[in-house]
């Protein structure tokens, strides 16, 4: 186990940047995303598991895709994906939809797929440390599945956690959707 979140982030970011190439989530997601009309997702960057083809496929299959808009306070608003060519530059080099529906729009999603550096088998998700997704995930409608997008090697036995960390239901990797054990307090 990692001694701290900072140590875990440092190790995981280093391992991720050493990958020879980023892998796409489309193949594994196609097999399991069916009943969700509105999917909250994100636009991947760099060595993250790639979401571009998944976004395109969801839109072509008639799903609505909500993408995040990063606010100055690191909270997230959400907008409907118009298509990759119509995204606009956002804060910190992110690609965002042009229309902001507000931070509560994530509560309208039928499925949430969020970024992570790692997930533990008990559902603890490790993000980059800004708290954006922990705040956003707290607004998700109860019962809505939340999946963390990671590589197979980023599913670990345990991660440091704080009270404000929001658990996820599954890990979506380029190869699988893996259900995670949930905390008995959840």
For each residue, the residues with C-beta under 8 A, 3 or more apart:
1: 157 158 159 160
2: 5 7 8 11 159 160
3: 7 160
4: 7 8 160
5: 2 8 9 126 129 159 160 162
6: 9 10 129
7: 2 3 4 10 11
8: 2 4 5 11 12 117 118 126 159 160
9: 5 6 12 13 117 126 128 129
10: 6 7 13 14
11: 2 7 8 14 15
12: 8 9 15 16 117 118 126 154
13: 9 10 16 17 117
14: 10 11 17 18
15: 11 12 18 19 153
16: 12 13 19 47 48 117 151 154
17: 13 14 46 47
18: 14 15
19: 15 16 22 47 151
20:
21:
22: 19 44 46 47 48 49 50
23: 49 50 151 174
24: 27 49 50 52 53 54 174
25: 28 29 49 50 51 53 54 113 149 172 173 174
26: 29 30 53 54 57
27: 24 30 31 174 175
28: 25 31 32 172 173 174 175 176 177
29: 25 26 32 33 54 57 113 172 177
30: 26 27 33 57
31: 27 28 177
32: 28 29 172 177
33: 29 30 36 39 58 63 111
34:
35: 110
36: 33 39 63 109 110 111 145
37: 63 64 110
38: 63 64 65 66 108 109 110 111
39: 33 36 58 63 64 65 66 109 110 111 112 113
40: 65 66 67 68 78 106 109 111 112 113 114 140
41: 51 54 55 58 65 66 67 81 113
42: 51 67 68 113 114 115 149
43: 51 52 55 67 84 87 94 95 96
44: 22 48 49 50 51 52 115 149
45: 48 93 94
46: 17 22
47: 16 17 19 22
48: 16 22 44 45 51 115 149
49: 22 23 24 25 44 149 150 151 172 173 174
50: 22 23 24 25 44 53 54
51: 25 41 42 43 44 48 54 55 113 149
52: 24 43 44 55 56 84
53: 24 25 26 50 56 57
54: 24 25 26 29 41 50 51 57 58
55: 41 43 51 52 58 59 65 67 81 84
56: 52 53 59 60 83 84
57: 26 29 30 53 54 60 61
58: 33 39 41 54 55 61 63 65
59: 55 56 63 65 81 83
60: 56 57
61: 57 58
62:
63: 33 36 37 38 39 58 59
64: 37 38 39 80 81
65: 38 39 40 41 55 58 59 80 81
66: 38 39 40 41 78 79 80 81 101 105 106 108 109
67: 40 41 42 43 55 78 79 80 81 87 95 96 97
68: 40 42 76 77 78 94 96 132 136
69: 76 77 78 79 90 96 97 100
70: 74 76 90 91 92 94 96 132
71: 74 75 76 77 91 103
72: 91
73:
74: 70 71 130 131 132 135
75: 71 103 132 135 136
76: 68 69 70 71 103 106 132 133 135 136
77: 68 69 71 100 101 102 103 105
78: 40 66 67 68 69 97 100 101 102 103 105 106
79: 66 67 69 96 97 98 99 100 101 105
80: 64 65 66 67 97 99 101
81: 41 55 59 64 65 66 67 84 87 97
82: 86 87 97 98
83: 56 59 86 87
84: 43 52 55 56 81 87 95
85:
86: 82 83 97 98
87: 43 67 81 82 83 84 95 96 97 98
88: 95 96 97 98
89: 93 94 95 96
90: 69 70 93 94 95 96
91: 70 71 72 94
92: 70
93: 45 89 90
94: 43 45 68 70 89 90 91
95: 43 67 84 87 88 89 90
96: 43 67 68 69 70 79 87 88 89 90
97: 67 69 78 79 80 81 82 86 87 88 100
98: 79 82 86 87 88
99: 79 80
100: 69 77 78 79 97
101: 66 77 78 79 80 105
102: 77 78 105
103: 71 75 76 77 78 106 135 136 139
104: 107 139
105: 66 77 78 79 101 102 108
106: 40 66 76 78 103 109 112 136 137 139 140
107: 104 139 140 141
108: 38 66 105 141
109: 36 38 39 40 66 106 112 140 141 144
110: 35 36 37 38 39 144
111: 33 36 38 39 40 144 145 147
112: 39 40 106 109 137 140 144 145 146 147
113: 25 29 39 40 41 42 51 147 148 149 172
114: 40 42 125 127 133 136 137 146 147 148 149 168
115: 42 44 48 127 128 133 148 149
116: 119 125 126 127 148 149 150 154 168 171
117: 8 9 12 13 16 126 127 128 150 154
118: 8 12 125 126 150 154 155 156 159
119: 116 123 124 125 126 148 150 154 155 156 159 168 171 180
120: 123 124 126 155 156 157 158 159 161 180
121: 155 156 157 158 180 181
122: 158 167 180 181 182 183
123: 119 120 167 168 169 180 181 182 183 186
124: 119 120 158 159 161 165 167
125: 114 116 118 119 133 148 159 165 166 167 168
126: 5 8 9 12 116 117 118 119 120 159 160
127: 114 115 116 117 130 131 132 133 134
128: 9 115 117
129: 5 6 9
130: 74 127
131: 74 127 134 135 164
132: 68 70 74 75 76 127 135 136
133: 76 114 115 125 127 136 137 166
134: 127 131 137 138 164 165 166
135: 74 75 76 103 131 132 138 139
136: 68 75 76 103 106 114 132 133 139 140
137: 106 112 114 133 134 140 146 166 168
138: 134 135 166
139: 103 104 106 107 135 136
140: 40 106 107 109 112 136 137 144 146
141: 107 108 109 144
142:
143:
144: 109 110 111 112 140 141
145: 36 111 112 169 170
146: 112 114 137 140 166 167 168 169 170
147: 111 112 113 114 168 169 170 171 172 177
148: 113 114 115 116 119 125 168 170 171 172
149: 25 42 44 48 49 51 113 114 115 116 171 172 173
150: 49 116 117 118 119 154 155 171 172 173
151: 16 19 23 49 154 173 174
152: 155 173 174 175 176
153: 15
154: 12 16 116 117 118 119 150 151 171 173
155: 118 119 120 121 150 152 171 173 178
156: 118 119 120 121 159
157: 1 120 121
158: 1 120 121 122 124
159: 1 2 5 8 118 119 120 124 125 126 156
160: 1 2 3 4 5 8 126
161: 120 124 165
162: 5 165
163:
164: 131 134
165: 124 125 134 161 162
166: 125 133 134 137 138 146
167: 122 123 124 125 146 180 182 183 186
168: 114 116 119 123 125 137 146 147 148 171 180
169: 123 145 146 147 179 180 182
170: 145 146 147 148 177 178 179 180
171: 116 119 147 148 149 150 154 155 168 176 177 178 180
172: 25 28 29 32 49 113 147 148 149 150 176 177
173: 25 28 49 149 150 151 152 154 155 176 177 178
174: 23 24 25 27 28 49 151 152
175: 27 28 152
176: 28 152 171 172 173
177: 28 29 31 32 147 170 171 172 173
178: 155 170 171 173
179: 169 170
180: 119 120 121 122 123 167 168 169 170 171
181: 121 122 123
182: 122 123 167 169 186
183: 122 123 167 186
184:
185:
186: 123 167 182 183
